[in-house]
Amino acid sequence: MLSGIITIVLTLLFVAVWAWAWQPRHKQSFDATARLALDDDAPPQAQGDRESRA
C-alpha cells in the first residue's frame, strides 16, 4: 500500500517537473544555457605557446 502511494506521488512529481520544463516561457533561458558550452570567449592557444613555456 505504501509503495503504491509513493509511486503515485513520484509519478505526479515527475509530470509536474516535466510540464514546468516544457513551458514556452522557459525556452529562451534554456536555449541560452545550452549555448554556454559552445560560447568560448577566450581565443584558443597555439600549441607552440604552451611548449615554449615548459
N, C-alpha and C positions, 0 to 999 in steps of 0.2 A: 504494500500500500504506500509506504513512504517513498520507495524508489519510483513509483508511478507519479507521485506528486512532484518529486524532484525533476523527473524527466519533462513533465509538462511545464514547470517553471523555467527550466533551462531552454526549452524549445521556444517559449514565448519571449524570453530574453534575447535569444538569437534572432528571432524575427524582428523584434523591436530595434536591435542594433543594425540589422540589415536594412530595414526601412529608413532609419536615420541616415545611414551612409549613402543611400541612393536618392536622397532628396536633391532636386536640381539646384538648390541654393548652395550646396557644398561642392559643386563641380569645379568652380573656379579655384577654390583653395586646394582641392585635391590635385588638380592639374598642375598648379604651381609647385606643390610639394613633390609631385612626381618628376618635375624637371630639375629639381635641386641637384640630383646626382649628375645630371648632364651639363649643368651650367658650371663651368670652371673659369673662375676669374683670373687665376694665375697662369701665365704662359708656360708651356712645357719647357723643361730644361733640356738642353742639348747634352748628349752623352759625354762629349768632351769636357763640359763644365764639371761634371761630377768626378771624372777621372783625374782632372788636373788638381783638384783639391785633396785628393787622397795621398 
